[in-house]
Amino acid sequence: MIKKLSVALSIEPADLISEYPSNTMRSPQIRVTAMPTDLNPYGGVFGGWLMSQMALGAGSLASRVGRGKAVVVHASDFTFPGAMQVGDELSVYCEVVATGTTSLTIAAEAVGRERNGETETTVAQGTFKFVLLDENDRPRAVAAVAHG
């Protein structure tokens, strides 16, 4: 059973990530090339693979901002407005959009770049919620991250 923590927060998401590159710099959390094993039966990149890459990127940001273990507890609002082909490069950009008592909500955008050119297309977007954990795998306060 998880104990409910009562911690007053007086910080904004921007305060937590002020020392990290801003989303406007377009620095990807993860970059990878789509391979033949990442395709669906129709020859396009599988949406599940895109979601897993987005989760890896968002998890990387959650661990950096949270300075420790962060586990995904919720994923939502996925859209797939574009398509990728084998050999295209995927970049995942992430941004903390909300904080809770023990959680960080991170928006992720997956952008595909054609293999032999510079054309980029947003291929997926979604939101992940992570809970920060202490050394005993118990939820820990986000406030402890900002002030500790």
N, CA, C and O atoms as a GROMACS GRO file, in nm:
protein
  592
    1MET      N    1   0.084  -0.117   0.000
    1MET     CA    2   0.000   0.000   0.000
    1MET      C    3   0.089   0.124   0.000
    1MET      O    4   0.186   0.132   0.076
    2ILE      N    5   0.057   0.220  -0.084
    2ILE     CA    6   0.135   0.342  -0.094
    2ILE      C    7   0.077   0.446   0.000
    2ILE      O    8  -0.042   0.476  -0.004
    3LYS      N    9   0.164   0.500   0.086
    3LYS     CA   10   0.121   0.605   0.176
    3LYS      C   11   0.106   0.735   0.099
    3LYS      O   12   0.186   0.765   0.010
    4LYS      N   13   0.006   0.810   0.134
    4LYS     CA   14  -0.014   0.940   0.071
    4LYS      C   15   0.078   1.040   0.138
    4LYS      O   16   0.079   1.054   0.260
    5LEU      N   17   0.155   1.111   0.056
    5LEU     CA   18   0.245   1.212   0.108
    5LEU      C   19   0.174   1.346   0.108
    5LEU      O   20   0.105   1.381   0.012
    6SER      N   21   0.191   1.421   0.212
    6SER     CA   22   0.134   1.556   0.214
    6SER      C   23   0.249   1.656   0.220
    6SER      O   24   0.303   1.687   0.326
    7VAL      N   25   0.285   1.704   0.102
    7VAL     CA   26   0.396   1.797   0.088
    7VAL      C   27   0.344   1.919   0.014
    7VAL      O   28   0.286   1.906  -0.094
    8ALA      N   29   0.364   2.034   0.070
    8ALA     CA   30   0.323   2.157   0.002
    8ALA      C   31   0.428   2.194  -0.100
    8ALA      O   32   0.547   2.201  -0.069
    9LEU      N   33   0.383   2.218  -0.223
    9LEU     CA   34   0.475   2.254  -0.330
    9LEU      C   35   0.461   2.402  -0.362
    9LEU      O   36   0.350   2.453  -0.377
   10SER      N   37   0.572   2.468  -0.371
   10SER     CA   38   0.570   2.608  -0.409
   10SER      C   39   0.661   2.631  -0.528
   10SER      O   40   0.726   2.735  -0.540
   11ILE      N   41   0.665   2.530  -0.617
   11ILE     CA   42   0.750   2.540  -0.734
   11ILE      C   43   0.668   2.518  -0.860
   11ILE      O   44   0.564   2.453  -0.857
   12GLU      N   45   0.715   2.573  -0.967
   12GLU     CA   46   0.653   2.556  -1.097
   12GLU      C   47   0.739   2.460  -1.179
   12GLU      O   48   0.859   2.447  -1.152
   13PRO      N   49   0.680   2.392  -1.280
   13PRO     CA   50   0.760   2.303  -1.362
   13PRO      C   51   0.885   2.371  -1.420
   13PRO      O   52   0.990   2.308  -1.428
   14ALA      N   53   0.874   2.496  -1.459
   14ALA     CA   54   0.989   2.566  -1.516
   14ALA      C   55   1.102   2.580  -1.415
   14ALA      O   56   1.219   2.580  -1.454
   15ASP      N   57   1.069   2.592  -1.284
   15ASP     CA   58   1.171   2.601  -1.182
   15ASP      C   59   1.252   2.472  -1.173
   15ASP      O   60   1.372   2.476  -1.146
   16LEU      N   61   1.186   2.358  -1.194
   16LEU     CA   62   1.254   2.229  -1.186
   16LEU      C   63   1.355   2.210  -1.298
   16LEU      O   64   1.462   2.154  -1.276
   17ILE      N   65   1.322   2.256  -1.415
   17ILE     CA   66   1.405   2.225  -1.530
   17ILE      C   67   1.487   2.343  -1.578
   17ILE      O   68   1.541   2.339  -1.689
   18SER      N   69   1.497   2.447  -1.498
   18SER     CA   70   1.569   2.566  -1.542
   18SER      C   71   1.715   2.538  -1.577
   18SER      O   72   1.773   2.608  -1.660
   19GLU      N   73   1.775   2.438  -1.515
   19GLU     CA   74   1.915   2.409  -1.544
   19GLU      C   75   1.932   2.312  -1.661
   19GLU      O   76   2.046   2.280  -1.696
   20TYR      N   77   1.824   2.266  -1.721
   20TYR     CA   78   1.830   2.174  -1.833
   20TYR      C   79   1.798   2.249  -1.961
   20TYR      O   80   1.733   2.353  -1.957
   21PRO      N   81   1.844   2.198  -2.076
   21PRO     CA   82   1.816   2.266  -2.202
   21PRO      C   83   1.666   2.283  -2.224
   21PRO      O   84   1.589   2.190  -2.199
   22SER      N   85   1.626   2.399  -2.269
   22SER     CA   86   1.484   2.421  -2.293
   22SER      C   87   1.442   2.353  -2.422
   22SER      O   88   1.525   2.324  -2.508
   23ASN      N   89   1.313   2.329  -2.434
   23ASN     CA   90   1.259   2.265  -2.553
   23ASN      C   91   1.284   2.350  -2.677
   23ASN      O   92   1.290   2.296  -2.788
   24THR      N   93   1.298   2.482  -2.661
   24THR     CA   94   1.319   2.568  -2.776
   24THR      C   95   1.455   2.544  -2.842
   24THR      O   96   1.474   2.579  -2.958
   25MET      N   97   1.548   2.483  -2.769
   25MET     CA   98   1.678   2.450  -2.827
   25MET      C   99   1.668   2.326  -2.915
   25MET      O  100   1.760   2.296  -2.991
   26ARG      N  101   1.558   2.256  -2.907
   26ARG     CA  102   1.533   2.136  -2.986
   26ARG      C  103   1.645   2.033  -2.970
   26ARG      O  104   1.693   1.977  -3.067
   27SER      N  105   1.684   2.011  -2.848
   27SER     CA  106   1.782   1.909  -2.817
   27SER      C  107   1.708   1.779  -2.787
   27SER      O  108   1.635   1.772  -2.689
   28PRO      N  109   1.726   1.674  -2.870
   28PRO     CA  110   1.650   1.552  -2.848
   28PRO      C  111   1.697   1.476  -2.724
   28PRO      O  112   1.815   1.477  -2.690
   29GLN      N  113   1.603   1.409  -2.659
   29GLN     CA  114   1.635   1.321  -2.548
   29GLN      C  115   1.690   1.189  -2.599
   29GLN      O  116   1.770   1.122  -2.532
   30ILE      N  117   1.646   1.151  -2.719
   30ILE     CA  118   1.690   1.025  -2.778
   30ILE      C  119   1.686   1.040  -2.930
   30ILE      O  120   1.601   1.112  -2.984
   31ARG      N  121   1.777   0.972  -2.998
   31ARG     CA  122   1.780   0.973  -3.144
   31ARG      C  123   1.817   0.832  -3.188
   31ARG      O  124   1.912   0.773  -3.137
   32VAL      N  125   1.741   0.778  -3.284
   32VAL     CA  126   1.762   0.640  -3.328
   32VAL      C  127   1.715   0.626  -3.473
   32VAL      O  128   1.633   0.704  -3.521
   33THR      N  129   1.769   0.527  -3.542
   33THR     CA  130   1.731   0.498  -3.680
   33THR      C  131   1.631   0.382  -3.682
   33THR      O  132   1.652   0.280  -3.617
   34ALA      N  133   1.522   0.398  -3.758
   34ALA     CA  134   1.422   0.292  -3.773
   34ALA      C  135   1.482   0.180  -3.859
   34ALA      O  136   1.533   0.204  -3.968
   35MET      N  137   1.474   0.058  -3.808
   35MET     CA  138   1.530  -0.059  -3.876
   35MET      C  139   1.418  -0.150  -3.925
   35MET      O  140   1.302  -0.133  -3.885
   36PRO      N  141   1.449  -0.247  -4.010
   36PRO     CA  142   1.345  -0.337  -4.063
   36PRO      C  143   1.263  -0.408  -3.955
   36PRO      O  144   1.145  -0.435  -3.976
   37THR      N  145   1.323  -0.439  -3.842
   37THR     CA  146   1.249  -0.506  -3.734
   37THR      C  147   1.148  -0.414  -3.666
   37THR      O  148   1.067  -0.460  -3.585
   38ASP      N  149   1.152  -0.282  -3.696
   38ASP     CA  150   1.062  -0.185  -3.635
   38ASP      C  151   0.939  -0.157  -3.719
   38ASP      O  152   0.862  -0.066  -3.688
   39LEU      N  153   0.919  -0.234  -3.827
   39LEU     CA  154   0.809  -0.209  -3.919
   39LEU      C  155   0.684  -0.288  -3.883
   39LEU      O  156   0.690  -0.394  -3.821
   40ASN      N  157   0.570  -0.234  -3.925
   40ASN     CA  158   0.443  -0.306  -3.911
   40ASN      C  159   0.421  -0.390  -4.038
   40ASN      O  160   0.500  -0.380  -4.132
   41PRO      N  161   0.315  -0.471  -4.044
   41PRO     CA  162   0.292  -0.556  -4.162
   41PRO      C  163   0.270  -0.479  -4.292
   41PRO      O  164   0.276  -0.538  -4.400
   42TYR      N  165   0.244  -0.349  -4.283
   42TYR     CA  166   0.218  -0.268  -4.402
   42TYR      C  167   0.344  -0.196  -4.452
   42TYR      O  168   0.337  -0.124  -4.551
   43GLY      N  169   0.457  -0.215  -4.385
   43GLY     CA  170   0.582  -0.157  -4.430
   43GLY      C  171   0.618  -0.023  -4.368
   43GLY      O  172   0.725   0.032  -4.398
   44GLY      N  173   0.532   0.032  -4.282
   44GLY     CA  174   0.562   0.157  -4.212
   44GLY      C  175   0.616   0.127  -4.073
   44GLY      O  176   0.609   0.013  -4.026
   45VAL      N  177   0.670   0.228  -4.009
   45VAL     CA  178   0.722   0.210  -3.872
   45VAL      C  179   0.604   0.186  -3.778
   45VAL      O  180   0.505   0.260  -3.780
   46PHE      N  181   0.615   0.084  -3.695
   46PHE     CA  182   0.513   0.040  -3.601
   46PHE      C  183   0.490   0.146  -3.493
   46PHE      O  184   0.585   0.194  -3.432
   47GLY      N  185   0.364   0.182  -3.469
   47GLY     CA  186   0.330   0.282  -3.367
   47GLY      C  187   0.376   0.243  -3.229
   47GLY      O  188   0.413   0.330  -3.149
   48GLY      N  189   0.376   0.115  -3.198
   48GLY     CA  190   0.423   0.069  -3.067
   48GLY      C  191   0.572   0.096  -3.048
   48GLY      O  192   0.616   0.128  -2.937
   49TRP      N  193   0.649   0.083  -3.155
   49TRP     CA  194   0.792   0.115  -3.148
   49TRP      C  195   0.810   0.264  -3.122
   49TRP      O  196   0.894   0.304  -3.042
   50LEU      N  197   0.731   0.347  -3.191
   50LEU     CA  198   0.738   0.491  -3.168
   50LEU      C  199   0.707   0.524  -3.023
   50LEU      O  200   0.777   0.604  -2.961
   51MET      N  201   0.601   0.463  -2.969
   51MET     CA  202   0.563   0.489  -2.829
   51MET      C  203   0.674   0.447  -2.733
   51MET      O  204   0.701   0.516  -2.634
   52SER      N  205   0.739   0.334  -2.761
   52SER     CA  206   0.846   0.289  -2.671
   52SER      C  207   0.966   0.383  -2.675
   52SER      O  208   1.028   0.408  -2.572
   53GLN      N  209   1.000   0.436  -2.793
   53GLN     CA  210   1.109   0.532  -2.802
   53GLN      C  211   1.074   0.661  -2.729
   53GLN      O  212   1.159   0.722  -2.664
   54MET      N  213   0.947   0.703  -2.739
   54MET     CA  214   0.902   0.822  -2.668
   54MET      C  215   0.910   0.800  -2.517
   54MET      O  216   0.949   0.890  -2.443
   55ALA      N  217   0.872   0.680  -2.471
   55ALA     CA  218   0.880   0.649  -2.328
   55ALA      C  219   1.025   0.650  -2.280
   55ALA      O  220   1.052   0.695  -2.168
   56LEU      N  221   1.117   0.601  -2.362
   56LEU     CA  222   1.259   0.604  -2.324
   56LEU      C  223   1.308   0.748  -2.312
   56LEU      O  224   1.379   0.781  -2.217
   57GLY      N  225   1.272   0.833  -2.407
   57GLY     CA  226   1.313   0.973  -2.402
   57GLY      C  227   1.253   1.045  -2.283
   57GLY      O  228   1.323   1.118  -2.213
   58ALA      N  229   1.124   1.025  -2.260
   58ALA     CA  230   1.057   1.090  -2.147
   58ALA      C  231   1.114   1.039  -2.015
   58ALA      O  232   1.131   1.116  -1.920
   59GLY      N  233   1.145   0.910  -2.009
   59GLY     CA  234   1.205   0.853  -1.888
   59GLY      C  235   1.343   0.909  -1.860
   59GLY      O  236   1.380   0.930  -1.745
   60SER      N  237   1.418   0.934  -1.965
   60SER     CA  238   1.549   0.995  -1.950
   60SER      C  239   1.537   1.134  -1.888
   60SER      O  240   1.611   1.169  -1.796
   61LEU      N  241   1.443   1.213  -1.938
   61LEU     CA  242   1.422   1.347  -1.882
   61LEU      C  243   1.372   1.339  -1.738
   61LEU      O  244   1.418   1.414  -1.653
   62ALA      N  245   1.278   1.248  -1.711
   62ALA     CA  246   1.224   1.235  -1.575
   62ALA      C  247   1.334   1.198  -1.476
   62ALA      O  248   1.338   1.252  -1.365
   63SER      N  249   1.424   1.109  -1.514
   63SER     CA  250   1.534   1.071  -1.424
   63SER      C  251   1.633   1.184  -1.404
   63SER      O  252   1.684   1.203  -1.294
   64ARG      N  253   1.659   1.262  -1.509
   64ARG     CA  254   1.750   1.376  -1.496
   64ARG      C  255   1.691   1.483  -1.408
   64ARG      O  256   1.756   1.531  -1.316
   65VAL      N  257   1.568   1.521  -1.436
   65VAL     CA  258   1.502   1.626  -1.358
   65VAL      C  259   1.478   1.579  -1.215
   65VAL      O  260   1.499   1.654  -1.120
   66GLY      N  261   1.434   1.454  -1.201
   66GLY     CA  262   1.405   1.398  -1.070
   66GLY      C  263   1.527   1.352  -0.993
   66GLY      O  264   1.518   1.318  -0.876
   67ARG      N  265   1.641   1.351  -1.060
   67ARG     CA  266   1.768   1.309  -1.000
   67ARG      C  267   1.759   1.173  -0.932
   67ARG      O  268   1.801   1.155  -0.818
   68GLY      N  269   1.703   1.078  -1.006
   68GLY     CA  270   1.692   0.943  -0.953
   68GLY      C  271   1.589   0.863  -1.027
   68GLY      O  272   1.548   0.896  -1.139
   69LYS      N  273   1.547   0.756  -0.964
   69LYS     CA  274   1.455   0.662  -1.025
   69LYS      C  275   1.319   0.727  -1.049
   69LYS      O  276   1.263   0.792  -0.962
   70ALA      N  277   1.269   0.707  -1.171
   70ALA     CA  278   1.136   0.756  -1.209
   70ALA      C  279   1.072   0.648  -1.295
   70ALA      O  280   1.132   0.602  -1.392
   71VAL      N  281   0.951   0.609  -1.261
   71VAL     CA  282   0.882   0.504  -1.336
   71VAL      C  283   0.754   0.559  -1.397
   71VAL      O  284   0.683   0.640  -1.336
   72VAL      N  285   0.726   0.514  -1.518
   72VAL     CA  286   0.604   0.559  -1.586
   72VAL      C  287   0.483   0.491  -1.523
   72VAL      O  288   0.484   0.370  -1.501
   73VAL      N  289   0.380   0.569  -1.495
   73VAL     CA  290   0.257   0.515  -1.436
   73VAL      C  291   0.135   0.540  -1.523
   73VAL      O  292   0.028   0.485  -1.499
   74HIS      N  293   0.153   0.625  -1.626
   74HIS     CA  294   0.039   0.659  -1.711
   74HIS      C  295   0.090   0.714  -1.843
   74HIS      O  296   0.188   0.789  -1.847
   75ALA      N  297   0.024   0.676  -1.950
   75ALA     CA  298   0.057   0.728  -2.083
   75ALA      C  299  -0.075   0.759  -2.153
   75ALA      O  300  -0.169   0.679  -2.148
   76SER      N  301  -0.083   0.875  -2.219
   76SER     CA  302  -0.210   0.914  -2.280
   76SER      C  303  -0.189   1.011  -2.396
   76SER      O  304  -0.078   1.054  -2.425
   77ASP      N  305  -0.300   1.043  -2.459
   77ASP     CA  306  -0.308   1.147  -2.562
   77ASP      C  307  -0.216   1.122  -2.680
   77ASP      O  308  -0.155   1.216  -2.732
   78PHE      N  309  -0.205   0.999  -2.724
   78PHE     CA  310  -0.118   0.969  -2.837
   78PHE      C  311  -0.186   0.998  -2.969
   78PHE      O  312  -0.302   0.964  -2.991
   79THR      N  313  -0.110   1.063  -3.055
   79THR     CA  314  -0.153   1.087  -3.193
   79THR      C  315  -0.037   1.049  -3.283
   79THR      O  316   0.079   1.055  -3.243
   80PHE      N  317  -0.070   1.012  -3.406
   80PHE     CA  318   0.030   0.971  -3.504
   80PHE      C  319   0.002   1.046  -3.634
   80PHE      O  320  -0.052   0.989  -3.729
   81PRO      N  321   0.040   1.174  -3.639
   81PRO     CA  322   0.006   1.256  -3.754
   81PRO      C  323   0.090   1.233  -3.880
   81PRO      O  324   0.056   1.282  -3.987
   82GLY      N  325   0.200   1.160  -3.867
   82GLY     CA  326   0.287   1.138  -3.982
   82GLY      C  327   0.335   0.994  -3.987
   82GLY      O  328   0.301   0.914  -3.900
   83ALA      N  329   0.414   0.962  -4.086
   83ALA     CA  330   0.465   0.826  -4.103
   83ALA      C  331   0.616   0.828  -4.125
   83ALA      O  332   0.672   0.926  -4.173
   84MET      N  333   0.679   0.718  -4.088
   84MET     CA  334   0.823   0.700  -4.108
   84MET      C  335   0.845   0.573  -4.190
   84MET      O  336   0.761   0.483  -4.193
   85GLN      N  337   0.960   0.568  -4.255
   85GLN     CA  338   1.000   0.451  -4.331
   85GLN      C  339   1.128   0.395  -4.271
   85GLN      O  340   1.197   0.463  -4.195
   86VAL      N  341   1.159   0.272  -4.305
   86VAL     CA  342   1.283   0.212  -4.258
   86VAL      C  343   1.401   0.299  -4.302
   86VAL      O  344   1.404   0.347  -4.415
   87GLY      N  345   1.496   0.318  -4.212
   87GLY     CA  346   1.612   0.400  -4.240
   87GLY      C  347   1.598   0.546  -4.198
   87GLY      O  348   1.698   0.616  -4.185
   88ASP      N  349   1.474   0.592  -4.176
   88ASP     CA  350   1.455   0.729  -4.130
   88ASP      C  351   1.506   0.743  -3.987
   88ASP      O  352   1.506   0.647  -3.910
   89GLU      N  353   1.550   0.863  -3.953
   89GLU     CA  354   1.600   0.892  -3.818
   89GLU      C  355   1.488   0.948  -3.733
   89GLU      O  356   1.415   1.038  -3.776
   90LEU      N  357   1.474   0.897  -3.612
   90LEU     CA  358   1.374   0.945  -3.517
   90LEU      C  359   1.442   1.023  -3.406
   90LEU      O  360   1.539   0.977  -3.346
   91SER      N  361   1.391   1.143  -3.380
   91SER     CA  362   1.435   1.223  -3.266
   91SER      C  363   1.316   1.243  -3.174
   91SER      O  364   1.206   1.274  -3.220
   92VAL      N  365   1.337   1.226  -3.044
   92VAL     CA  366   1.229   1.243  -2.946
   92VAL      C  367   1.263   1.363  -2.859
   92VAL      O  368   1.367   1.367  -2.793
   93TYR      N  369   1.174   1.461  -2.860
   93TYR     CA  370   1.188   1.583  -2.782
   93TYR      C  371   1.087   1.578  -2.667
   93TYR      O  372   0.972   1.539  -2.687
   94CYS      N  373   1.130   1.618  -2.547
   94CYS     CA  374   1.044   1.609  -2.430
   94CYS      C  375   1.050   1.737  -2.348
   94CYS      O  376   1.148   1.812  -2.351
   95GLU      N  377   0.940   1.759  -2.276
   95GLU     CA  378   0.929   1.878  -2.192
   95GLU      C  379   0.841   1.846  -2.071
   95GLU      O  380   0.735   1.785  -2.086
   96VAL      N  381   0.885   1.887  -1.951
   96VAL     CA  382   0.801   1.873  -1.832
   96VAL      C  383   0.689   1.975  -1.843
   96VAL      O  384   0.714   2.095  -1.856
   97VAL      N  385   0.565   1.927  -1.838
   97VAL     CA  386   0.451   2.017  -1.853
   97VAL      C  387   0.370   2.034  -1.723
   97VAL      O  388   0.289   2.126  -1.713
   98ALA      N  389   0.392   1.946  -1.625
   98ALA     CA  390   0.322   1.958  -1.496
   98ALA      C  391   0.398   1.880  -1.390
   98ALA      O  392   0.470   1.785  -1.421
   99THR      N  393   0.380   1.922  -1.266
   99THR     CA  394   0.435   1.847  -1.153
   99THR      C  395   0.323   1.820  -1.054
   99THR      O  396   0.229   1.899  -1.041
  100GLY      N  397   0.336   1.708  -0.985
  100GLY     CA  398   0.244   1.675  -0.877
  100GLY      C  399   0.325   1.658  -0.750
  100GLY      O  400   0.442   1.696  -0.745
  101THR      N  401   0.265   1.602  -0.650
  101THR     CA  402   0.334   1.582  -0.524
  101THR      C  403   0.455   1.490  -0.541
  101THR      O  404   0.563   1.518  -0.488
  102THR      N  405   0.436   1.381  -0.616
  102THR     CA  406   0.544   1.285  -0.639
  102THR      C  407   0.565   1.257  -0.788
  102THR      O  408   0.638   1.165  -0.823
  103SER      N  409   0.502   1.335  -0.874
  103SER     CA  410   0.503   1.300  -1.016
  103SER      C  411   0.547   1.414  -1.107
  103SER      O  412   0.538   1.532  -1.072
  104LEU      N  413   0.595   1.375  -1.224
  104LEU     CA  414   0.628   1.467  -1.333
  104LEU      C  415   0.548   1.422  -1.455
  104LEU      O  416   0.548   1.304  -1.489
  105THR      N  417   0.480   1.515  -1.520
  105THR     CA  418   0.411   1.486  -1.644
  105THR      C  419   0.494   1.544  -1.758
  105THR      O  420   0.530   1.661  -1.757
  106ILE      N  421   0.523   1.459  -1.855
  106ILE     CA  422   0.614   1.496  -1.963
  106ILE      C  423   0.547   1.476  -2.098
  106ILE      O  424   0.495   1.369  -2.128
  107ALA      N  425   0.549   1.582  -2.179
  107ALA     CA  426   0.500   1.574  -2.316
  107ALA      C  427   0.616   1.532  -2.405
  107ALA      O  428   0.727   1.581  -2.390
  108ALA      N  429   0.588   1.439  -2.496
  108ALA     CA  430   0.691   1.390  -2.587
  108ALA      C  431   0.644   1.409  -2.732
  108ALA      O  432   0.528   1.386  -2.766
  109GLU      N  433   0.737   1.451  -2.815
  109GLU     CA  434   0.711   1.466  -2.958
  109GLU      C  435   0.817   1.387  -3.034
  109GLU      O  436   0.936   1.402  -3.010
  110ALA      N  437   0.772   1.301  -3.125
  110ALA     CA  438   0.862   1.220  -3.207
  110ALA      C  439   0.865   1.278  -3.347
  110ALA      O  440   0.761   1.293  -3.412
  111VAL      N  441   0.985   1.309  -3.393
  111VAL     CA  442   1.002   1.372  -3.524
  111VAL      C  443   1.091   1.282  -3.610
  111VAL      O  444   1.202   1.246  -3.571
  112GLY      N  445   1.039   1.247  -3.728
  112GLY     CA  446   1.115   1.165  -3.821
  112GLY      C  447   1.184   1.253  -3.924
  112GLY      O  448   1.127   1.350  -3.973
  113ARG      N  449   1.309   1.217  -3.958
  113ARG     CA  450   1.383   1.285  -4.064
  113ARG      C  451   1.416   1.182  -4.171
  113ARG      O  452   1.470   1.076  -4.141
  114GLU      N  453   1.383   1.216  -4.294
  114GLU     CA  454   1.408   1.121  -4.403
  114GLU      C  455   1.556   1.086  -4.409
  114GLU      O  456   1.643   1.170  -4.384
  115ARG      N  457   1.584   0.963  -4.444
  115ARG     CA  458   1.721   0.912  -4.440
  115ARG      C  459   1.817   0.991  -4.528
  115ARG      O  460   1.928   1.022  -4.486
  116ASN      N  461   1.775   1.024  -4.647
  116ASN     CA  462   1.866   1.087  -4.743
  116ASN      C  463   1.836   1.235  -4.764
  116ASN      O  464   1.853   1.286  -4.874
  117GLY      N  465   1.793   1.303  -4.660
  117GLY     CA  466   1.761   1.444  -4.674
  117GLY      C  467   1.739   1.510  -4.541
  117GLY      O  468   1.774   1.456  -4.436
  118GLU      N  469   1.680   1.627  -4.545
  118GLU     CA  470   1.658   1.706  -4.424
  118GLU      C  471   1.510   1.723  -4.390
  118GLU      O  472   1.478   1.789  -4.291
  119THR      N  473   1.420   1.666  -4.470
  119THR     CA  474   1.277   1.682  -4.445
  119THR      C  475   1.239   1.614  -4.315
  119THR      O  476   1.266   1.495  -4.296
  120GLU      N  477   1.175   1.690  -4.225
  120GLU     CA  478   1.130   1.636  -4.096
  120GLU      C  479   0.978   1.639  -4.088
  120GLU      O  480   0.914   1.729  -4.141
  121THR      N  481   0.922   1.538  -4.020
  121THR     CA  482   0.778   1.525  -4.001
  121THR      C  483   0.750   1.481  -3.859
  121THR      O  484   0.813   1.387  -3.810
  122THR      N  485   0.657   1.546  -3.792
  122THR     CA  486   0.613   1.497  -3.662
  122THR      C  487   0.535   1.368  -3.687
  122THR      O  488   0.435   1.368  -3.758
  123VAL      N  489   0.582   1.259  -3.627
  123VAL     CA  490   0.520   1.129  -3.652
  123VAL      C  491   0.439   1.078  -3.533
  123VAL      O  492   0.356   0.989  -3.549
  124ALA      N  493   0.462   1.134  -3.414
  124ALA     CA  494   0.386   1.092  -3.297
  124ALA      C  495   0.400   1.196  -3.187
  124ALA      O  496   0.501   1.266  -3.178
  125GLN      N  497   0.297   1.204  -3.103
  125GLN     CA  498   0.298   1.290  -2.985
  125GLN      C  499   0.224   1.217  -2.874
  125GLN      O  500   0.133   1.139  -2.902
  126GLY      N  501   0.262   1.241  -2.751
  126GLY     CA  502   0.195   1.178  -2.638
  126GLY      C  503   0.243   1.236  -2.506
  126GLY      O  504   0.336   1.316  -2.501
  127THR      N  505   0.178   1.192  -2.400
  127THR     CA  506   0.207   1.241  -2.266
  127THR      C  507   0.233   1.123  -2.172
  127THR      O  508   0.162   1.022  -2.176
  128PHE      N  509   0.334   1.138  -2.089
  128PHE     CA  510   0.369   1.034  -1.991
  128PHE      C  511   0.370   1.096  -1.852
  128PHE      O  512   0.416   1.209  -1.834
  129LYS      N  513   0.320   1.021  -1.753
  129LYS     CA  514   0.332   1.062  -1.614
  129LYS      C  515   0.426   0.965  -1.544
  129LYS      O  516   0.410   0.843  -1.553
  130PHE      N  517   0.525   1.021  -1.475
  130PHE     CA  518   0.624   0.943  -1.402
  130PHE      C  519   0.612   0.973  -1.253
  130PHE      O  520   0.584   1.087  -1.215
  131VAL      N  521   0.632   0.873  -1.170
  131VAL     CA  522   0.641   0.891  -1.026
  131VAL      C  523   0.786   0.873  -0.986
  131VAL      O  524   0.852   0.778  -1.028
  132LEU      N  525   0.835   0.965  -0.905
  132LEU     CA  526   0.972   0.958  -0.854
  132LEU      C  527   0.975   0.860  -0.738
  132LEU      O  528   0.885   0.861  -0.653
  133LEU      N  529   1.079   0.776  -0.733
  133LEU     CA  530   1.091   0.676  -0.627
  133LEU      C  531   1.220   0.695  -0.548
  133LEU      O  532   1.321   0.740  -0.601
  134ASP      N  533   1.212   0.660  -0.418
  134ASP     CA  534   1.331   0.667  -0.333
  134ASP      C  535   1.407   0.534  -0.340
  134ASP      O  536   1.374   0.448  -0.421
  135GLU      N  537   1.508   0.519  -0.255
  135GLU     CA  538   1.591   0.399  -0.257
  135GLU      C  539   1.515   0.273  -0.217
  135GLU      O  540   1.564   0.162  -0.240
  136ASN      N  541   1.397   0.287  -0.157
  136ASN     CA  542   1.314   0.172  -0.120
  136ASN      C  543   1.197   0.154  -0.216
  136ASN      O  544   1.102   0.081  -0.186
  137ASP      N  545   1.204   0.218  -0.330
  137ASP     CA  546   1.098   0.214  -0.432
  137ASP      C  547   0.964   0.265  -0.381
  137ASP      O  548   0.858   0.217  -0.421
  138ARG      N  549   0.971   0.363  -0.294
  138ARG     CA  550   0.852   0.432  -0.243
  138ARG      C  551   0.846   0.569  -0.308
  138ARG      O  552   0.950   0.629  -0.334
  139PRO      N  553   0.727   0.620  -0.335
  139PRO     CA  554   0.716   0.755  -0.395
  139PRO      C  555   0.785   0.859  -0.308
  139PRO      O  556   0.775   0.856  -0.186
  140ARG      N  557   0.855   0.950  -0.374
  140ARG     CA  558   0.920   1.059  -0.301
  140ARG      C  559   0.874   1.191  -0.359
  140ARG      O  560   0.834   1.198  -0.475
  141ALA      N  561   0.880   1.293  -0.280
  141ALA     CA  562   0.827   1.424  -0.317
  141ALA      C  563   0.910   1.492  -0.425
  141ALA      O  564   1.033   1.486  -0.424
  142VAL      N  565   0.841   1.555  -0.517
  142VAL     CA  566   0.907   1.636  -0.619
  142VAL      C  567   0.979   1.753  -0.553
  142VAL      O  568   1.086   1.792  -0.599
  143ALA      N  569   0.922   1.809  -0.448
  143ALA     CA  570   0.983   1.922  -0.378
  143ALA      C  571   1.122   1.888  -0.330
  143ALA      O  572   1.210   1.975  -0.327
  144ALA      N  573   1.144   1.762  -0.290
  144ALA     CA  574   1.276   1.721  -0.245
  144ALA      C  575   1.378   1.732  -0.358
  144ALA      O  576   1.497   1.752  -0.333
  145VAL      N  577   1.332   1.720  -0.481
  145VAL     CA  578   1.421   1.732  -0.596
  145VAL      C  579   1.466   1.876  -0.612
  145VAL      O  580   1.585   1.902  -0.631
  146ALA      N  581   1.372   1.969  -0.604
  146ALA     CA  582   1.402   2.109  -0.629
  146ALA      C  583   1.486   2.171  -0.517
  146ALA      O  584   1.567   2.261  -0.542
  147HIS      N  585   1.468   2.124  -0.395
  147HIS     CA  586   1.534   2.186  -0.281
  147HIS      C  587   1.645   2.100  -0.223
  147HIS      O  588   1.716   2.144  -0.133
  148GLY      N  589   1.661   1.978  -0.273
  148GLY     CA  590   1.758   1.890  -0.210
  148GLY      C  591   1.868   1.859  -0.299
  148GLY      O  592   1.959   1.785  -0.261
   0.00000   0.00000   0.00000
